[in-house]
Amino acid sequence: MLVRTPKSAKFLIIRFSAYGDVIQTLSVPAGIKQTYPEAEIQFITRKDMAPLLENHPAIDRVWAFDRKDKPWKLVKLAMSMRGEKFTHIYDAHNNMRSRLVVWTLRPWGFLGLGAKFIRRSIRRWKRFLLFRFRINKFEMPFSGQRDLLEPLQPWGVSKLAPPAPQLFPSDIHRAKARELLGEFKNAIALAPSAAYFLKRWPKDYFMKLIELHPDDKFVLLGGPEDSFIEDIRAVAPERVLNLAGKCSMQVSAAVVAESKLIVANDTGLLHVAEQLGKPAVALMGPAPFGFPSRPATKIMEINLPCRPCSKHGQGPCINKFKFHQCLVDISPEMVSNSVRQLKDSGL
């Protein structure tokens, strides 16, 4: 590949949310650096997501805004960024807020003036064909990181994800994680939650998985609203630690870093493991666009004509024969075998 080295190149990456998407976008700065090793790279995101970008060696500056702010405040922030004189702008989000930033930084962009610019396509037509008519025009296998890098190919950037790690928990957050874990350091992490119910492997299956590994310790991760996770801990409270709702996003990432491996639904913590370079078992159900991208991840899925059925897994389930079959048919025994394989591989 041709390596370009203009010292004057200055990139801005725009990705505001959500948790898993921001984590996956952390591969973009490193991907750019492979082609433009001397370039300066800046990133704009939501204030609550900004700490996830800390310590990334390919990111020179992070701009952040509060999601509760009015749009004019975002425009004001973008106005203050004009002095950076970006040479390349990548809108990896493609929503109204990201467009506001781009319009402010490139007021004459419609004339072809200003920074070079790429906006990641949402591919609405392909999504329409996929979800309405079951016609799949997407590149297979699905890959979240590839989809974020692929638009940058006109700038000479590879669509292949750069090697992990691309997430760097601070020493403070790792120390907090070790304090919370105690004797559960190097346990198997479980992420039983997800934004939508249809993306969740059944709770009873997580309980059975713990029973199938009587010699292992487990740590449970999730949000404060995930009260059902306590039911999973109850199956073996002496060797299961429930940290749901007790960790910030940064500390949760550090907990994954201190764990042996993770078993996760299609959710942000799965991408945390990938960007840390941690082995993972990915339980993939109804949604296509957050698929793992790294060889250290074992993808568990059931091929069904009804998959994928929705962009985010919000439903409804369209399987006429068996509700939630895409995840219900992934048995605890199947996942247990994958866990043992990852443990034995020494990854």
Disulfide bonds with the S-S distance in Angstrom:
none
